[in-house]
Amino acid sequence: MALVAAGAAVAQAFGRFTYGVLLPAIRDDLGMSNTVAGSIATINVGAYLFGTVVVALATSRYRLLVVMRVGFLFSTSGLILAAVAPGPAALGAAMFLAGFGGACIWIPAPVIAAGALAPSRRGLAVGLMGSGIGLGIVFSGQLSGWVRATLGDESWRTVYVVQAAIAVVVLVATLVFIGHSQTRPRSGRAGLAGFSVLRRMRGWLPLTLAYTSFGFMYLLVLAFLTTRLEDDSGWTGSEASLAFTLLGFSVIFGGPIFISMARVIGPRASLTLAFVLWSVLVLVVLPGWLVPGLAASVALGLLFGGIPGMITLYVVENTSIEQYGPSFAAATLAFGVAQMLSPQVGGLIADLSGSFAPVFVLSSAVAVTGAFAAFRLPTGVAEPPTL
């Protein structure tokens, strides 16, 4: 469980979200515009999108554990390249490797973790995946703040050096210690990116729409949070890093809290509430007040950990182990399309308007659409398949 959670940290916190917290330093050191910076983030999520298609095909032919191990090779290679990247082109290539590897790790990870526990504790397993990401974000935020404060913005590569070293250790430990009892899939037919399998799951359409809304709305905030606070609100680099760190710390608890809530009031009510809260809290950040902004960052972290955890658990509990890989990959493909567009749109809006305020307003509006989609989920509990 600990290693799978650490793998989630490497895939998501290191390979994807570190770029957001380092963005002001990277942008200034490499002389990039917000549009170019957003394009590099788009490369990362575009690779994640491509990875979901590959995973949908691969998991219908190969064991989930094999796919996850391959993902570690790509993610680790991406972090190593980022640590030595001399310019935007090399950094973009690094983000591609990290994004592709992230998809290969993240999609199999929840069901591999769930297989390590009793069926009644699947929620705990899925929640701990989000906790791993949260710990990784906390570490990244603190490390980034310390490096920028003591070594200067031009030393941002040091953060990736440390993360690459950790990724190598986790990779080796994963290859040695993690196992999974799944037999090799026999079908090999997942349809177009797994959608033919996904459509067999009850509530697949509203769940996919909610997941897509989440993919677009959250990255508008996480990719530009520190830049918004520093550029528009006049926060210092240390204050902005603190906000990102608090957000990451609360992610640790978001998955278990909201998954427990979903067990009590059902996925429809809990997901709808989470989307509504996101819509409100994003607007709290806009005035730039320090204390409310830090408090909103904590709450947004809980939601960031809770929403994908509830969505993942829904798929785990409504599919068989053979259907899970293609189904979750197909849902993640729609999620990935939204992610690919999100940072590019956000960077372009910021350049055109001269402010990140419209970007955050857009995130709030998209959260409302997610709430409407979540409200369409079926009620009641399906008979869980055997893992």
N, C-alpha and C positions, 0 to 999 in steps of 0.2 A: 504493500500500500504506500509506504513512504517513497519507494523508488518511482512508482507510477506518478505520484504527486510531484516528485522532483522533475520527472519527465515533462509534466504539464507546465512546470515553471520554465524549463528550457525552451519548450515549444512556443509558449505564449508570452510570458513575461520577458524573457531574454530576446527571443527571436522576433517579437512583434512590438511590444509596448515600450521597450527601452528606447527605441528610436523616437517615440513621442516625447519622452522626458528629456532627451538630449537634443531635441530639435533646435532650440534657440542657439546652442553652442555649435552644432553641426552647420546650421544655416549661416551663421556669422563667420565661422572658420573657413568654410568652402565658398562663401560669397554667393549663396543661392537665393533665389526669390522664393516667396511662399508657394508659388505655383510649381516650381521645380521640386521643392521640398515635399509638396503634396504628391507629386508624380512618383517620387521614390517610395513614399508610403503606398501608393497605388500599385507599384511593382510588387511590393511585399504581399498585399492582399490579393493581387492578381495571381501570383504564384500559389497562394493558398487556394484560390478558386480552381486553378488548374490541378492542384493536388487533390481536391475533392473528387474531381472526375476520375483521376487515376485510382484513387482509393476505392471508389464505387466499383470499378472494374476489377481491381486487385483483390478486394475482399470477397468477391464471388469465386475466386480461384485459389487464393492463398490464405493461410491462417492470419488472424488479426495480429498475432505477435510478430510474425515475419514483416508485415507492413510497418508496424511500429518501430522495429529495429532499423529498417531502411530509413525511416523518417529521422531517426537520431543521427545517422550518417550525414544527411543533408543539412539538418539544423546545426550540427557542430561545425561543419564546413563553412556554413554561412557566417557564423559568429567569428571564426578564425579569419575569414576574408574581411569582415567588417573591422577587425582589430588592426589590419594593415592597409585598409583602403586609402589610396592617395587622393581620390577625388570622387565626384558624384557618380561616374560610370561604374567604378568598382564597388562603391557602396550600394548602388542599385542591384548589381549582380549578387552581392552578399545578401541583400534583402530578399531576392528571388529564392536563393537556396534556403534561407531560413523560413520563408513563407511556405514553400513546398514541403519542407520537412515538418513544419508545424501541423499541416493537415494530416500527414501520415502518422503523426504521433497522437494528435488530439482525438481523432475519430475512433480509433480502436481503444484508447486508454480507459474510458469509462466502463466498458463491458469487461475488459481485462481486470480492472480493479473490482468490479462487482462480482466477478467469478472467484475472487479470493475470500469473499465473505458469504454468510448464509443469505438465502433469498430475501429474508425479512429485513436485511440490513443493506440492501442495494442503495437506498437513499443516502446512507452514511458514506458509502464508497464514492458515489457520484459527487456528493458535497465536498469530500476531501480533495477531489480533483480541482475544484475551484479554490480550495484553501491553498493548494500548492501554487497556483497562479498568484494568489494574493501575497504569499510569502516572497515569491519572486519579484513582484512589483515593489514590495517594501524594500527588499534588498537593492533593487535597481535604483529606486528613488534616493535612498540614503547614499549609495555608492556614487551616483551621479552628482548629488549635491556636494559631497566631500571632494570629489575630483575637481569639479568646476571651481570650488571655493579655494582649494589649496594649490592646484596645479594650473588653473586657468582653462578657459573654454577650448583652447587649442589642444588640450589633452583628453578630449572626449573618447579617443580610441582606447585609452586605458581601461575604461569601463568594459568595453568588448573583450579586451585581453583577459580580464578577470572572469568574465562570463564564459569565454571559450574554454578556459581551464576547468571551470566547474562542469561544463557540458561534457568534456572528455571523461571526467571521473564518473559522471552519471551514465554516460554511454557504456563504459566498461562494466560498471556494476549491473546495468540492465542486461547486457549480454550474458553475464555470468549467473545472475540470481533470479531474474523474472521468468516465470513459466506460465503456460496457459493450457488448459485441458482440451481445447477445441480440436476436433479432427479437421482434416483438410476438406474444404467445401467441395461438393461434388457437382453442383449445378453449373456454375460459370456463366449463367444468364441473369444479368441484372437489368436488362433494358437500357434505355438511354440514360446514362449516368445514374442508374439505380432508381429512376422514377417509377418504373413498372412495379418494383418491389415496394416502394414507399406508398403507392396508392392503395395497397392492401391494408394499411394501418388506419384504424378509425381516427377521424379528426385530422387527417394528414394535411388537408388544405388550410384550415385556419392556423394550425401549428406552423406550417411552412411560412405563411404570411407573417405571423408574429415573429418568427425567427429572422425573416428578411428585414422587417422593420427594426429589430434589435441591431442587426448587422450594420445598417445605415446610421442609426441614431447614436450608438455608443461611440463609434470611432470619430464622429464629429467632435465629441467631447474629449476623449482620451488622447487623440492625436494632437490636439491643439490646446489642451488645458494649460500647460505651463506657458506656452507662447501667448495665449490670451491673457493670463494673469500678469505676465511681465510686460507685454507690449501695450495692452489696453488699460490695465488697472494699476500699473506702476509698481507691482510687487517686485521684491528683490528675487534673485535666483534662489536663495535659500528658502524664502517664503513659498515660492512656487513649487520647489522640490518637496517642501513639507506637505503641501496640499496633495501632491501626487503620492507621497508616502502614506499619508493618512488614508487616501483612497485605497491604496494597495493593502494596507493593514486591515481595513474593514472587509475587503474581498475575502479574506480568510474565513470570516464568519458568515458572509452572505449566503453561500451555498447551503450550509447546514440549517440556517435560520429559515430561509424561504422554502427549502425542501420539507422541513418539518411543518411549515404552514400549509404547504400543498397537501400534505398527508391529512391535515385536519379539515380544511375548508375546500379542498379539491383544486386541481390545476387551473381550472377556468377562473375562479375567483382570485386565487393568489397571483396568477400571471397578469390578470387585468389590473389588479391593485398595483403591482410593481410597475407596469407601464405608466399608469397615471402618476405615480409618485415621481418617476423619472422626469416626466413632462414638467412638473412643478419645480423640482429641485434644480434642474438645469437653469431655470430663470433666476433662481436665488443667487447663482454665481455671477450674473451679469453686472450688478452694481459695483462689484469689486471690493466690497467690504471684507475685511480680513476675517473676523470671527464667523459671520454667517457663511462666508466662502469656504472656510475650513470645515465647518459643520456640514455644509452641503456636500463637500468632497467625501466625508465619511459616509453619508447616506447613499451617495451615488456608488460608492464602492460596494456597499451591501447589495444594492440592486444589480450591479455589474456581476457580482458573484452569484446572485440568486436567480436571475432570469435564465441564463444559459444552463444552470444546474437543473432548474425545473423542466426546461425543454428537453434536455438530455435524458433525464429520468423518465419523462413521458415516453420517449422513443424506446428506452430500455425495457420498460414495463409493457409496451404494446407491440413488441416484435419478438420473434424467436432469435436465437443466436445467429442462425444462418441469414435471417432477414435484416438483422441489425446493421451490419456494415454497409450494404447498399442503401438501406433506408436513411440512415443518419448521414451518409455521404451525400445523398440526393438533397436532403433538407439543408445540409451545410453548403451545397452548391448555390442554392438560392441566397442563402446567408452571405456567401462569398461574393456573389455579384454585387450585392448592396455594399459590402465592404470595399470592393474595388472602386466603386464610384464615389464613395463617401469622402475620402481624403482629397481626391482631386477636385471634387465640387467644393469642399470646404476651403481649400487653398485658393481656388479661383475666386470664390465669393469674398474672401479676406483681401485679396489683392484689388478687386474691383471696388470694394466698399471702404477699404482702409481700416477695417476693424473686424474682429472675430465675433462681435455681438450677433450679426445676422446668422452666423454659422450655428451658434448655440440656440437661437430661436428656431432654426430649422430642425435641430435635434429634438426640441420640445414638441414641435408639430408632428414629426414622424412618430414620436412615442404615442401620441393620441391614436394614430392609425393602428399601432401595435395593440393598444388596449381594445379597440373594436374587434381586431382579429382574435385576440385571446378570449374575448367574451363569446365567441362562436364555437369554442371547444365543446365537445360533448361532456355531459355530466356522468357521474357514476364511475365505477371502477371495473375495468376489464379483467378477465382472468389472466394473470401474468403468465407468460410463456416460461418454460424451463430453460435456464441458462446452462 
